Structures are given as structure tokens and as C-alpha cells.
Amino acid sequence: MSRDIVIQPLTATAFAPFGEVLEARGEPDRLINQGLCGRFHDLATIDIRDGRAGISLFRSETRALPYALEMVERHPLGSQAFVPMSFDPFLVIVAPEAGGIPGTPLAFRTAPGQGVNIACACWHGVLTPLHAPGLFAVIDRIGEGANLEEHWFDQPWTVRDA
């Protein structure tokens, strides 16, 4: 079995089984602020169980391609949204559920201005910026309880461009 994962562009359709793509596409749903601001309304479901939603800032070191994917994680008590604070692309790695462990991972490269909301309990890679500064606003669950599961692969996957 090949251990290569070819990066694909992030689209709402391709990402739908894992969460939502956050982007200002097309015309805004409504104009606000005296008609000077377009609102793209309610783009993601913030799913929080036994806690509250919080906003944190994450600063991550950049990664280079090809990238060795050794581990994925999931958060059983809440979704996790990643909103880049720059217009640089980043990698989003997800994996379907396969009997309590992750199945074959998929890798997506965001376009400038895209973010993601990863669904509650969805297996995903760690924050993987490709360019500095690697700064993100993260909206996720704040609260007590075990909200992190990790799965380490027996052999790493190689994430690469086509």
C-alpha cells in the first residue's frame, strides 16, 4: 500500500465529510454597517459538548514539503475552527473514521483567505502552516474533561504535491 498522500485543493464539497470551509465566496448574505460591509453569515457549526466556545491564538512553526505525517488527533467534545491571520495557504489533513482509528488520510491546501471548521471527533493532523508567521485564531471548546485523542501511525505517511 502506498504511503503517499497527494495534496488536493480545499473545496467545500471535498471537505464536507470532515467539517466546513470558511471563506468569503460569491456575494455576501447581507450588507451591514450602512451598506459598507458584507456579511457571509453562519458559515460553520460550532459544536461544543459540556463546555463553552473560546477563541485562542496559535502560533505554529512552518512545515516543508514533503511532510511526514506521523500522528493525527481528534477532539470528541468539540469542533475546532482554524482561521489564518494571514493570506498564506496551509495544509489541512483529515482522516475518515475506520472502526475507532483513522482511515487513510487526505490532505488539502487552502487558498488565500480560507479557513476550516473541523467537525467534532474528526481525525485531523496538527496545525500545518506552510509559510510564516503561522498565526491562527482558533475557535474551540474550553472546559474540563478529556478532549484529545491521538493516534500514531506505525509508519508515517508522506504528504506531497502532485
N, C-alpha and C positions, 0 to 999 in steps of 0.2 A: 504494500500500500504506500502510495506517495505521501510524504510528509510535508509537501509544499502547499502553501495557500497563496493563491494569486489574488492580489488586491483588486477590488472592483469599486466603481464609483458608488457613493452613497445615494440611494434613491428611497423615497418613501415606500414604494412598493416592495423593493428588495428587503428593506429593513423592518417592514410591518410585523413579521412574526416575533421580533425582539423588542419592539418599542416604537417610538415616534421620532421622526426627523423634525428638527426645529429650524425653520427657515422662513424668510420673508419672500415668498414666491407669488407672482401674479399681483393682482390688485388687493389692497387691504380690505378687510371685512367692513371697516367703517373709518370715517375720519373723525378725529377728536381734536381738542386744543385749537378751537377756532378754525378747523379745517386744515391745520398746518402739520398734522401728524396722522399717519395711517396706522391703524391698529390691526395686527394679524392676531386674531382673538383665539384663545383657548387651544393652543397647539399641542398640549400634552396633558396626560392624566398623571397627576402627582398621587401616587398610590402609597399611603402610609398606614401601617398597622401598628397600633399600640405605641404611639409616639407623636411627634409633631414634625412638620416640614421646617427645614432650616436652610440657610444659604451660607456656604463656606467658600473660601477661595483656595484653590490648589495650585501650587507651582511645581511642575514636574520637569525633570531633566529630559532633554530631547533624545530621541532614538533614531538610529540609522537603519537603512535597508541594505541587505536583507536583515530581518528582525527575527530573533529566536524566541518563539512563544513557548514558554516552559510551564506557565500556570494560568488558570482562569479562576474567577471568583464569582460569587453571586450573593445577593442580599435578600433573604427570604422575608424581611419585614418592611421593605420599601423600594420604590423605584429610585433611580438615580439619574439626574439630568446633568449633562456636561455642556456648558455654554462657553466657548472660547472667548477670551478677551482680546483677541487679535483676529485678523482675517487670514491666518495661516491654516493650511489643512492639517488634519491629524488623523491617526488611524483609529478606527473603531472595530474591535474584534469581539465577535459573539459566537456562541455555540448553542445548538438546539439541545434540549433535554433528551437524554438517552438512558432511561431507567435509573435515574438518580445520579448519573455522571454526565459530563458534557459529551455531545456527539462531535462530529467533525466541525472544526471552527471555520468561520467565514471572516474575511477582512474587508473593510470598507475604508476608502479615503474620502474625507469630507471635502466639499467645495468651500471656498471662502464664504464665510457668513453662516455656515451650517453648524448646528449643534445636535445633540441627541438626548432623548429620554429613554433610558434602558429600563425595560419592564421589571417589576418586582420578580425576584427569583430567577432571572435570566442569567445564564452563564456569560461572562464577558471578561475580556482582557483588562489589564490595568491601563491607566491613562497613558496614552502613547503619542505625545506631540512629536512632529517631525521637524519643527522649527522653534527657535527661541522667540518669545520668552516662556512658552509652555504654561501660560497663566489661564486658569479657567474658573468661572463661577460654577459651583456645584450645588444643586438643589436636591437634598435627600433627607432621609429620616434621621431625626435626632431623638434618642431615647435609650432606655435600658434594654437589656436583653441581647442575645447572640444574633447579630445581623450580618455575619460574614462567614461564608463557607469558601474554602479554597480547594482546588483540585490541581495537583501537579501531574503533568503527563510523564509517562515512563520514558518517552523520547520527545524532545522538543519538536515543534512544528516550525518550518521556515516560511515566514511571510515575505513575499517579494512582489515586485512589479511583474507584469506580463512579459 
